[in-house]
Amino acid sequence: MSKTSFDCSNVGANTIYLIVTDVNGNIDSASAVVTVQDIIKPTVLTQNVTVSLDASGAGSVTVADIDNGSTDNCSIASRTLSKSSFDCSNVGANTIYLIVTDVNGNIDSASAVVTVQDTIKPTVLTQNVTVSLDASGAGSVTVADIDNGSTDNCSIASRTLSKSSFDCSNVGANTIYLIVTDVNGNIDSASAVVTVQDTIKPTVLTQNVTVSLDASGAGSVTVADIDNGSTDNCSIASRTLSKSSFDCSVVSEPIRFTLLSPM
């Protein structure tokens, strides 16, 4: 035989010769075609990987990430992935395939698991607000009052406030927190200042009284004589009268009753 051994470089039709020699040394030959074929599929080896989504909610894998040493008896022409790009909708385990084609057209594939994770916390943006107490001494804020455009690379599941209701004991600056949780369980928070103010004046109720001057021509009234149940939405700090002592010169003179709240 002119040739008996073949390899990948001989795939296809190969002309060889059978050379025959008789016992007296006469020689002749004839040709034959040996068609060499490669019917063995590639050996596809994969590995599982974990992908973290970026700030825009995107992630990807390459062939190099998934291929774990695939081989072929001749050589590999191409390696492709059934899926390489991922987003927030893919968080969790995703089965993809590495598809390998050799130089002779044989194809095989193997699966791998791409675990997509979102580890980026929400971006929490807040704004300070001022709250005026109502007639009952109460005030409140909502998430919408405090949130100043918080965002997440995937999406936000919930927004909550560490404190939303206020009363007279909170007059002044109060630091609260906006707590934001995204759909994948990542949590972050930011502070805001809620300034509570009491702008409601006391409700002043009075009653008229008659004072009889004594033997020395003097008379007086107290706050209790004049106050007829004055109130405030928080509390009253002081009650004073514009005049409490009288003599003969002020018969029938009106007086003024003044209340001050503590705020």
Secondary structure, DSSP 8 states (H G I E B T S, - for coil): -------GGG-EEEEEEEEEE-TTS-EEEEEEEEEE------B--B--EEEE--TTSEEE--HHHHBS--B-SS-EEEEEES--EEEGGG-EEEEEEEEEEETTS-EEEEEEEEEEE-----B--B--EEEE--TTSEEE--HHHHBS--B-SS-EEEEEES--EEEGGG-EEEEEEEEEEETTS-EEEEEEEEEEE-----B--B--------TTSEEE--HHHHBS--B-SS---EEEES--EEEGGGTT----EEEE---
